[in-house]
Amino acid sequence: MFKKPSFFLSLIGAVALVAGCAGPEQKLGRGMVNVMEFVRGGELRRSMEQTAIFGSPSQTFTTGFIHGLDRTAARTGAGIYEIATFPIPNYRPGDYGPIYRPTDPVYPDSYKPSWLADTMFAPDTNLGFSGGDIAPFIPGSRFRIFDN
């Protein structure tokens, strides 16, 4: 008789033994970041900004928006693929590299994110001062406490 729990536990054990730690872990993390691209909206904002700068400002909300939506969907699709296949190497054994470039999430050139303003990243919280972004997860948020 085929028992599903024992089969899946042995399958998970085999995958854990065959797969190394660093490669699949990075692939899964990269996939999770890429899946959240629709929420973050970095590709969309960057494409619209680049269209306004290098194209025409009148094309920003049409061509730039469609191009950004296309890049957002491509990054999200690559993230879904990387999450679904994180224990499996891409093309040759040991290759857990990215399938979508650039690998890091992109931001518009007019905005470079910094650390969050909280007690974990602020070294001088005992004095009541801290620095970093207030709400970088909100699109269009550019306010910083201290801009060093």
MOZIPE-V987109 format. One record per residue. N is the residue number from 1. RES is the residue in three letters. SS is DSSP state (~ for helix, > for strand, _ for the rest). PHI is phi in radians with two decimals (* if undefined). NEAR is the number of other C-alpha atoms within 10 Angstrom. Layout:
n=N res=RES ss=SS phi=PHI near=NEAR
n=N res=RES ss=SS phi=PHI near=NEAR
This chain:
n=1 res=MET ss=_ phi=* near=3
n=2 res=PHE ss=_ phi=-1.50 near=6
n=3 res=LYS ss=_ phi=-1.87 near=7
n=4 res=LYS ss=~ phi=-1.14 near=9
n=5 res=PRO ss=~ phi=-1.07 near=9
n=6 res=SER ss=~ phi=-1.20 near=10
n=7 res=PHE ss=~ phi=-1.14 near=11
n=8 res=PHE ss=~ phi=-1.21 near=11
n=9 res=LEU ss=~ phi=-1.15 near=11
n=10 res=SER ss=~ phi=-1.21 near=12
n=11 res=LEU ss=~ phi=-1.13 near=12
n=12 res=ILE ss=~ phi=-1.12 near=12
n=13 res=GLY ss=~ phi=-1.11 near=11
n=14 res=ALA ss=~ phi=-1.15 near=11
n=15 res=VAL ss=~ phi=-1.13 near=13
n=16 res=ALA ss=~ phi=-1.16 near=13
n=17 res=LEU ss=~ phi=-1.33 near=10
n=18 res=VAL ss=~ phi=-1.33 near=11
n=19 res=ALA ss=_ phi=-1.47 near=17
n=20 res=GLY ss=_ phi=-1.35 near=13
n=21 res=CYS ss=_ phi=-1.50 near=11
n=22 res=ALA ss=~ phi=-1.19 near=9
n=23 res=GLY ss=~ phi=-1.10 near=17
n=24 res=PRO ss=~ phi=-1.11 near=23
n=25 res=GLU ss=~ phi=-1.14 near=15
n=26 res=GLN ss=~ phi=-1.17 near=16
n=27 res=LYS ss=~ phi=-1.15 near=26
n=28 res=LEU ss=~ phi=-1.15 near=21
n=29 res=GLY ss=~ phi=-1.09 near=15
n=30 res=ARG ss=~ phi=-1.12 near=21
n=31 res=GLY ss=~ phi=-1.14 near=24
n=32 res=MET ss=~ phi=-1.17 near=17
n=33 res=VAL ss=~ phi=-1.14 near=18
n=34 res=ASN ss=~ phi=-1.20 near=27
n=35 res=VAL ss=~ phi=-1.14 near=23
n=36 res=MET ss=_ phi=-1.43 near=16
n=37 res=GLU ss=~ phi=-1.11 near=22
n=38 res=PHE ss=~ phi=-1.11 near=15
n=39 res=VAL ss=~ phi=-1.31 near=11
n=40 res=ARG ss=~ phi=-1.28 near=20
n=41 res=GLY ss=_ phi=1.29 near=19
n=42 res=GLY ss=~ phi=-1.20 near=19
n=43 res=GLU ss=~ phi=-1.10 near=24
n=44 res=LEU ss=~ phi=-1.15 near=24
n=45 res=ARG ss=~ phi=-1.13 near=22
n=46 res=ARG ss=~ phi=-1.15 near=21
n=47 res=SER ss=~ phi=-1.12 near=25
n=48 res=MET ss=~ phi=-1.17 near=25
n=49 res=GLU ss=~ phi=-1.14 near=22
n=50 res=GLN ss=~ phi=-1.16 near=17
n=51 res=THR ss=~ phi=-1.17 near=22
n=52 res=ALA ss=~ phi=-1.17 near=17
n=53 res=ILE ss=~ phi=-1.39 near=11
n=54 res=PHE ss=~ phi=-1.66 near=8
n=55 res=GLY ss=_ phi=-1.81 near=14
n=56 res=SER ss=_ phi=-2.24 near=12
n=57 res=PRO ss=~ phi=-1.04 near=15
n=58 res=SER ss=~ phi=-1.30 near=11
n=59 res=GLN ss=~ phi=-1.64 near=13
n=60 res=THR ss=~ phi=-1.03 near=19
n=61 res=PHE ss=~ phi=-1.51 near=13
n=62 res=THR ss=~ phi=-2.00 near=13
n=63 res=THR ss=~ phi=-1.14 near=17
n=64 res=GLY ss=~ phi=-1.11 near=24
n=65 res=PHE ss=~ phi=-1.16 near=20
n=66 res=ILE ss=~ phi=-1.17 near=15
n=67 res=HIS ss=~ phi=-1.11 near=18
n=68 res=GLY ss=~ phi=-1.16 near=23
n=69 res=LEU ss=~ phi=-1.14 near=19
n=70 res=ASP ss=~ phi=-1.11 near=15
n=71 res=ARG ss=~ phi=-1.17 near=17
n=72 res=THR ss=~ phi=-1.13 near=25
n=73 res=ALA ss=~ phi=-1.15 near=18
n=74 res=ALA ss=~ phi=-1.14 near=16
n=75 res=ARG ss=~ phi=-1.15 near=26
n=76 res=THR ss=~ phi=-1.16 near=21
n=77 res=GLY ss=~ phi=-1.11 near=17
n=78 res=ALA ss=~ phi=-1.12 near=20
n=79 res=GLY ss=~ phi=-1.15 near=26
n=80 res=ILE ss=~ phi=-1.09 near=18
n=81 res=TYR ss=~ phi=-1.09 near=17
n=82 res=GLU ss=~ phi=-1.19 near=29
n=83 res=ILE ss=~ phi=-1.21 near=20
n=84 res=ALA ss=~ phi=-1.19 near=12
n=85 res=THR ss=_ phi=-2.04 near=16
n=86 res=PHE ss=_ phi=-1.11 near=21
n=87 res=PRO ss=_ phi=-1.43 near=20
n=88 res=ILE ss=_ phi=-1.84 near=20
n=89 res=PRO ss=_ phi=-1.08 near=17
n=90 res=ASN ss=_ phi=-1.19 near=16
n=91 res=TYR ss=_ phi=-2.13 near=9
n=92 res=ARG ss=_ phi=-2.27 near=8
n=93 res=PRO ss=_ phi=-1.00 near=9
n=94 res=GLY ss=_ phi=1.49 near=13
n=95 res=ASP ss=_ phi=-1.67 near=13
n=96 res=TYR ss=_ phi=-1.97 near=22
n=97 res=GLY ss=_ phi=-1.24 near=16
n=98 res=PRO ss=_ phi=-1.24 near=17
n=99 res=ILE ss=_ phi=-1.84 near=14
n=100 res=TYR ss=_ phi=-2.25 near=15
n=101 res=ARG ss=_ phi=-1.94 near=8
n=102 res=PRO ss=_ phi=-1.23 near=9
n=103 res=THR ss=_ phi=-1.31 near=13
n=104 res=ASP ss=_ phi=-1.41 near=11
n=105 res=PRO ss=_ phi=-1.05 near=16
n=106 res=VAL ss=_ phi=-1.64 near=17
n=107 res=TYR ss=_ phi=-2.28 near=18
n=108 res=PRO ss=_ phi=-1.05 near=16
n=109 res=ASP ss=_ phi=-1.14 near=10
n=110 res=SER ss=_ phi=-1.42 near=8
n=111 res=TYR ss=_ phi=-2.45 near=12
n=112 res=LYS ss=_ phi=-2.08 near=10
n=113 res=PRO ss=_ phi=-1.22 near=15
n=114 res=SER ss=_ phi=-2.21 near=13
n=115 res=TRP ss=_ phi=-1.15 near=14
n=116 res=LEU ss=> phi=-1.20 near=18
n=117 res=ALA ss=_ phi=-1.52 near=19
n=118 res=ASP ss=_ phi=-2.54 near=14
n=119 res=THR ss=_ phi=-1.25 near=14
n=120 res=MET ss=_ phi=-1.28 near=9
n=121 res=PHE ss=_ phi=-1.77 near=13
n=122 res=ALA ss=_ phi=-1.67 near=16
n=123 res=PRO ss=_ phi=-1.33 near=12
n=124 res=ASP ss=_ phi=-2.04 near=11
n=125 res=THR ss=~ phi=-1.26 near=13
n=126 res=ASN ss=~ phi=-1.14 near=9
n=127 res=LEU ss=~ phi=-1.52 near=7
n=128 res=GLY ss=_ phi=1.63 near=8
n=129 res=PHE ss=_ phi=-1.91 near=13
n=130 res=SER ss=_ phi=-2.75 near=18
n=131 res=GLY ss=_ phi=-2.33 near=21
n=132 res=GLY ss=_ phi=2.13 near=20
n=133 res=ASP ss=> phi=-1.36 near=20
n=134 res=ILE ss=_ phi=-1.37 near=17
n=135 res=ALA ss=_ phi=-2.51 near=15
n=136 res=PRO ss=_ phi=-1.23 near=20
n=137 res=PHE ss=_ phi=-1.39 near=13
n=138 res=ILE ss=_ phi=-1.63 near=11
n=139 res=PRO ss=_ phi=-1.04 near=12
n=140 res=GLY ss=_ phi=1.54 near=10
n=141 res=SER ss=_ phi=-1.33 near=13
n=142 res=ARG ss=_ phi=-2.15 near=14
n=143 res=PHE ss=_ phi=-1.37 near=12
n=144 res=ARG ss=> phi=-2.26 near=18
n=145 res=ILE ss=_ phi=-1.20 near=12
n=146 res=PHE ss=_ phi=-2.10 near=11
n=147 res=ASP ss=_ phi=-1.91 near=9
n=148 res=ASN ss=_ phi=-1.44 near=6
